[in-house]
Amino acid sequence: MTKTARQQRIANLLADHAVTSQAQLVELLEAVGITATQATVSRDLEQLGAIKVRVPGGSTVYAIPELPTDQVAPLDHLRRVLGDWVADVAVSQNIVVVRTPPGSAHVVASAIDRGNITGMIGTVAGDDTLLLVADEATGGAALAANLRDLAGL
C-alpha cells in the first residue's frame, strides 16, 4: 500500500471514528488489513495536518481540519514546515528549486501556497523537489533568500 493510500485510509478512519490515540489508530488500521507502526502513524498525522479537538464529554480526538485553498497559513506554521522539511534552496533567474526528503514536497508546497509569500506566482511539487516561480518584480534570488530565512538555512 502506498503512503498516499494509507493516509487516505487514516483520514477516512478519523472521519468515521472518535480516535483518541495513535495506538488506537494503529489498531484501527490493523483491523482493515494495514500494518503501520506508531512512528509511521505519527508522521502521517503530521503530514495530514491532524489536530486534537475537544468533543462533548471533555475527551480529545484527532481530526483533520478543512482548510479552504484560499486560507492563509500563519507565519509560525510556515516557518515550522519549512524548518522541518526544507533541505536546500537553489535559484535560477525567476525559478526557485526547493529540495525536501522523499515524499515531502507536497507538504512544503501546500504550506508555501497558503503562506501568502510576496513575489511568488505558484508552485509545482514532485516527490522530493518543488519549483516556485517568482514574479518579475521580486525575482528568484529574493524569493529564495526569503525561503532560506523562513527555513532557517
C-alpha positions as CSV (number, residue, x, y, z in Angstrom):
1,M,0.0,0.0,0.0
2,T,1.3,3.4,-0.9
3,K,1.7,6.2,1.7
4,T,-0.9,8.3,-0.1
5,A,-3.4,5.4,0.1
6,R,-2.6,4.8,3.8
7,Q,-3.0,8.5,4.6
8,Q,-6.4,8.5,2.8
9,R,-7.5,5.5,4.8
10,I,-6.3,7.3,8.0
11,A,-8.4,10.4,7.0
12,N,-11.4,8.2,6.5
13,L,-10.9,6.4,9.8
14,L,-10.6,9.8,11.6
15,A,-13.9,10.9,10.0
16,D,-15.7,7.7,10.9
17,H,-14.3,7.0,14.4
18,A,-13.5,9.0,17.6
19,V,-9.8,8.3,17.6
20,T,-8.2,9.4,20.9
21,S,-4.7,8.0,20.5
22,Q,-2.1,6.9,17.9
23,A,-2.2,3.4,19.4
24,Q,-5.9,3.3,18.7
25,L,-5.3,4.4,15.1
26,V,-2.7,1.7,14.7
27,E,-5.3,-0.9,15.9
28,L,-8.0,0.5,13.5
29,L,-5.6,0.3,10.6
30,E,-4.7,-3.3,11.5
31,A,-8.5,-4.1,11.6
32,V,-8.7,-3.1,7.9
33,G,-5.5,-5.0,7.0
34,I,-2.9,-2.2,7.1
35,T,0.2,-2.7,9.2
36,A,1.8,0.5,10.4
37,T,3.9,1.4,13.4
38,Q,3.1,4.2,15.8
39,A,6.0,6.2,14.3
40,T,4.6,5.9,10.8
41,V,1.1,6.9,12.1
42,S,2.6,9.9,13.9
43,R,4.3,11.1,10.7
44,D,1.1,10.5,8.7
45,L,-1.0,12.5,11.2
46,E,1.6,15.4,11.0
47,Q,1.6,15.4,7.2
48,L,-2.2,15.3,7.1
49,G,-2.3,18.3,9.4
50,A,-4.3,16.3,12.0
51,I,-5.0,18.1,15.3
52,K,-6.6,17.1,18.6
53,V,-10.0,18.6,19.2
54,R,-12.2,18.5,22.3
55,V,-15.5,16.8,21.9
56,P,-18.6,16.8,24.1
57,G,-17.7,15.0,27.3
58,G,-14.3,16.5,27.5
59,S,-12.2,13.9,25.7
60,T,-9.9,14.9,22.7
61,V,-9.9,13.1,19.4
62,Y,-7.9,13.5,16.2
63,A,-9.4,15.5,13.4
64,I,-8.3,16.9,10.0
65,P,-9.4,20.4,9.7
66,E,-11.0,21.5,6.4
67,L,-8.7,24.2,5.1
68,P,-10.1,26.2,2.2
69,T,-7.5,26.6,-0.5
70,D,-7.6,30.4,-0.1
71,Q,-7.0,30.3,3.6
72,V,-3.7,31.9,4.6
73,A,-1.4,29.8,6.8
74,P,0.0,31.5,9.9
75,L,3.7,32.5,9.6
76,D,4.7,30.3,12.5
77,H,3.2,27.3,10.7
78,L,5.0,28.2,7.5
79,R,8.3,28.6,9.5
80,R,7.8,25.2,11.2
81,V,7.0,23.3,8.0
82,L,10.0,24.9,6.1
83,G,12.3,24.4,9.1
84,D,11.3,20.7,9.3
85,W,11.2,19.8,5.7
86,V,13.4,22.0,3.5
87,A,16.8,20.6,2.9
88,D,18.1,23.0,0.2
89,V,17.0,26.1,-1.8
90,A,18.6,26.9,-5.2
91,V,17.7,29.6,-7.7
92,S,18.0,30.3,-11.5
93,Q,16.6,33.6,-12.6
94,N,12.9,33.6,-11.6
95,I,12.8,29.8,-10.8
96,V,13.5,28.6,-7.2
97,V,14.1,24.9,-6.6
98,V,13.4,23.5,-3.1
99,R,14.6,20.1,-2.1
100,T,12.9,18.0,0.6
101,P,13.1,14.5,2.0
102,P,11.4,11.9,-0.3
103,G,7.6,12.2,-0.2
104,S,7.6,15.6,1.5
105,A,7.5,18.1,-1.4
106,H,3.6,18.3,-1.4
107,V,3.6,19.2,2.3
108,V,6.0,22.1,1.8
109,A,4.3,23.3,-1.4
110,S,0.9,23.4,0.3
111,A,2.3,25.4,3.2
112,I,4.0,27.8,0.8
113,D,0.9,28.1,-1.3
114,R,-1.1,29.1,1.8
115,G,1.7,31.2,3.2
116,N,0.9,34.3,1.2
117,I,4.5,34.8,0.2
118,T,5.1,38.1,-1.6
119,G,6.5,37.7,-5.1
120,M,5.6,34.1,-5.7
121,I,3.4,33.2,-8.7
122,G,3.0,29.5,-7.9
123,T,4.4,26.1,-7.0
124,V,4.7,22.7,-8.7
125,A,5.6,19.7,-6.4
126,G,7.1,16.4,-7.2
127,D,8.2,13.8,-4.7
128,D,11.2,15.5,-3.2
129,T,11.5,18.6,-5.2
130,L,9.3,21.6,-5.8
131,L,9.6,24.5,-8.2
132,L,8.5,28.0,-7.3
133,V,8.1,30.7,-9.9
134,A,8.9,34.3,-8.7
135,D,7.2,37.3,-10.3
136,E,9.5,39.6,-12.4
137,A,9.5,42.4,-9.8
138,T,10.7,40.1,-7.0
139,G,13.0,37.7,-8.9
140,G,14.1,34.3,-7.9
141,A,17.1,35.4,-5.8
142,A,14.9,37.5,-3.4
143,L,12.3,34.7,-3.2
144,A,15.0,32.1,-2.5
145,A,16.5,34.3,0.2
146,N,13.1,34.7,1.9
147,L,12.5,30.9,1.8
148,R,16.0,30.2,3.2
149,D,15.3,32.7,6.0
150,L,12.0,31.1,6.8
151,A,13.5,27.7,6.8
152,G,16.5,28.7,9.0
153,L,19.0,27.8,6.3
